[in-house]
Amino acid sequence: MAERAAHTRQRRADGERTRAAILDAAMRLSTVDGLEGLSIGNLAKDLGMSKGGVYAHFDSKQDLQLATVDAAGAVFQSEVIAPAVVADPGVPQLLAFCDAFFDHLERRVFPGGCFFAGAALEMGTHRGPVQEKVAEFHSGFVQLIRDFVRTAIGLRQLPLDEDPAGLALELNGTLLATDASFVMYDDPSVLDLGRRVVRRRLGLTEARRNESPEEASNPQ
C-alpha cells in the first residue's frame, strides 16, 4: 500500500514538472509567435516531447492559452510587482515598479519582451475568455500604479493636483513604448532612456538617476 502511494505521488510530481515545463515553453514561444500562434506541435518540438504528451496536460488550445496567461501572471508578479510592493510607499514604489519592468526586459525573461504588452495588443480584438483574462491582469497592474500615485500624492511626494489616472497612463505608455523599441531594435540604451523619462516625469533630477528609489524620493 505504501509503495503504491509513493508511486502515485511520484507520478503526480512528474506530471506537475512536465506541465510546468510546457507552460514555460508556452510563455516563451507566445512572446514570439503570439498566444494565437501557440500549437501543440510547436510545443512538442520545442520540448522534445510527443504531441500526445502535451495533449495529456491540456483539454484544448484555449485551456493551454488560459494556463499560459496565468503562468505569465505569476512571473510578472514575481519579477515586477513584488519589488514594488515591498518598496517604501509612494514615489519609491512607482520607481521600483518601473525599474523592475525595465530590468526584466534587460534580463530577457522572455525573448519577445513583456508577455502582457504583446498579449494585450494581440488579444484586444479576440473577444473571449483569453482576452478577458489578459484584460483583467492588465487593468489590475494599471490600477496598482494608480494606487501608488495616490499614495505619493497623499505623502506630498507629488503635486496635490496630480491626476492618478493620467499619470498611470503616462507611465504605462512609457513602459510599453520602451518594451516595443527594445524588442524591435535590441538596443539596451532604450531601457536607460525609459528610466530617465520615468524619473523626469516624477520630478527627479537626472543627477539622481542612479540612486535607489528611496534615496531619490527623499531629497535632503
N, C-alpha and C positions, 0 to 999 in steps of 0.2 A: 504493500500500500504506500509506504513512504517513498519507495523507489519510483512508483508511478507518479506520485505527486511531484517529486523532484523533476522528473522528465517533463511533466506538464509545465512546470514553472520555467524550465529551460527553453521549451518551445515557445512559450509566451514571450520570454525575454528576447529570443532570437527574432521573433516576429516584430517586436517593438523596435529593435535595432534596424531591421530591414525597412520598416515603414519610415523611420527617421531618415535613413539614407536616401530613400526615394523622395521624401519631401525636401531634403537638402538639395538634391539634384533638380527637383522641380522648381525650387526658388531660383537657383542659378540660371537654369535654362529659360525661365519665364522672363527674366530681366533682359534677355537677348531676343528671344522669339515671341514673347508675349504670352499671357495666360491662354489666349485662344490658340496659340501655337503649340501648347503642350500636347504631347501624344504619348501613348503607352509605348509605341515603338521607339521613339527618341529616348525616352527614359530608360527603357530596357537596354538600348545600345550604349548609352552613357554609363550605365551601371554594370554592364556585362551580365545582365540577367535575361531570363526568358520573359516574353510578354505575359505568359501565364503567371509568372512570379510577381509581376507588377499588378496585374489584374486582381490577384488574390487579396490585395490590401485596399482596393477602392471599387465601389459599386458602379461608378460611371465617371466620365470625364468631368462632369460638374462636381462630383464628390471629390475628385482629385484637386480641382481648382479651389474649392472652398477650404480644403485642408491645407493647401499651399498658402492661401491668404492668411489663415490662422497661424501657420508656422512663421511666415514673414512678419506677422504682427508681433510674435514673441521675440523675434530677432530685433525688430525696431524698438520694442520696449526695453530690451537689454542694452542695445547699442546707443540709443538716442534719448529716450525718455528717462530712464533710470538715473543717468548722471545729472539731469536737470532737476529731478525731484529732490535729490539729496543736497543740491547746492543751496547757498543762502537765499532767502526769499527775494523776489523781485527781479531787478536787472541781472544779478548773478545767475538766476535760473534761465532767463532769456539767453544770456551769453552761453551758458552751459549747454542748453538745448541746441542752439545754432552751431556751436563749435563741435559738439558731438556728432551732429549731422554731417558737417564737413569732414570730420575725422573718419567717419565710417565710409565716406566716399573715398578718401585718400587711402585707406587700408584695403579698398576694393573688396568689401564684404560680399558684394555681388558684382559680377562682371559688367552688368549693364546699368550700374548706378543704383539709385534708390529704388527699391522694389515698388513702393507705393506711388512714387512720382510717375513711373511708367504705367502702372496698373490703373491709376486714376484717368490718365489720358486715353488709354486703350479701352477701358470698360465703360467710359462715360456714356456711350450711346448703345451699349449692350445691356438693355434692361433685364433684370432678373436677379436671382439670389447672389450671384457672384458680384455683380455691380453693387448691389445693396451692401454687401459685406465690406467691399473696398470703400464705399462712400461712408459707411459707419465708422471705419477706422480713421479715415481722413478727417472727418468732421470732429472726431474725438481729439486728435492731436492739435488741430487748429483751435479748438476750444481750450485746450491746455495752454497754448500760447496766450490766448486772451486772458485766461486766469492769471498767468504770470504778469501780464501787463497791468491788470487791475491791482495786483499786489504791489507792483512797483509804483503805481500812482498813489496808492494808499500810504506807502512809505516815503513819499515825496522824492523818489528817485527819478520820476518822470513828471512832466508838467501836469497840473491838475486837469487841464483841458484836453489831454491826450485822448484819442479815440481808441479804445481797446480793439474793436473790430477792425478799424482801419490799419492800425499798426500790425496786428496779427496778419492781415492780408499782405502788407508790405514785406514783412519778414518771411512769410511763407513764399511769396513771389521771388524773393531773393534766393531762398533755398532751392526752389525749383529751377530758376534760371541758371544758377551755379551748377546744379546737377546736369542740366542739359548741355551746358558748354563743356563741362568736364568730360562727359561721355563722348560728345561729338569730337572734341579736339585732343583729348587725352593729355591735357595740359594742367599740371598741378598748380601753376601760378594762378589759375582761375579760382582755386579754393582760397588762396590768400586774398584775392580781390573780394571774394564773398565775405570773408571775415572782416575786412576793412569796411565794407559797405554796412554790415550789421552794426559795427561799433560806431560808425559815424551817425547812423540813424538813431542810435541810442544816446547820442550826445557825448560819446567818449572820444578822447583825442587820439590821433594817430600815434603819438609818442607812447601811449599806454597800451598799444595793440598787443604786445606780448605778455602783459600782466595777466594774472589769474582773474577770473570773473569777480571774485570777492574783492581783490585789490582795486580793480578798475571801477567798481561801482561805489567805492568809498574813498574819494579823494581826501587828502589831508588838508 
